[in-house]
Amino acid sequence: MRIYTKTGDKGSTSLIGGTKVPKSHLRIESYGTVDELNSFVGLLGDQLSLAGDPALFIDVTALLREIQDRLFTIGSSLACDPEKEPRLKIPDLKEEDITALEEEIDRMDTVLPPMRSFLLPGGHVAVSTAHIARTVCRRAERTCVRLHEEQLHVEPIVIRYLNRLSDYFFQLSRYIAHVLNAPEIPWKPRV
């Protein structure tokens, strides 16, 4: 099987199920953004494995791999022709996936100092990468909300998962800074 097919050279592509759409279609934008997010999650995991003692983040990197799996699930769902998806049996998200993120957010919260101001991304490359993952996740969420608003089918749990996932990445950025003893950078508005 070749990597290139030349079928998209004229600006269209096929959804899972065979329906042709322009590459500018919102559905393509949505799963492309999820794919971008998945790449940043992989980068973040790699950075954490190099940041000090790898044992410090073993549970985090394991969860990041699970998140990557869920993002593939979401991407598969978004890449489907909604009219044909039920017959294709694409794996779905579960409520437990959202609950797992919430439990991890709460666990990290128990060791973090209270937030006293807005924070600027920075302090360590892994902290900044977690913030990039957060912002790309928010963009993925916005594209899925637009799909829903335009009545282009998207499972509601996908939007909820992405919303919680972006919260997780914010909390993770703070947790990484805490574990690595990296400074949190407060935003100090000009007065």
Secondary structure, 3 states (H helix, E strand, C coil): CCCCCCCCCCCEEECECCCEEECCCHHHHHHHHHHHHHHHHHHHHHHHHHCCCHHHHHHHHHHHHHHHHHHHHHHHHHCECCCCHHHHCCCCCCHHHHHHHHHHHHHHHCCCCCCCCCEECCCCHHHHHHHHHHHHHHHHHHHHHHHHHCCCCCCHHHHHHHHHHHHHHHHHHHHHHHHHCCCCEECCCCC
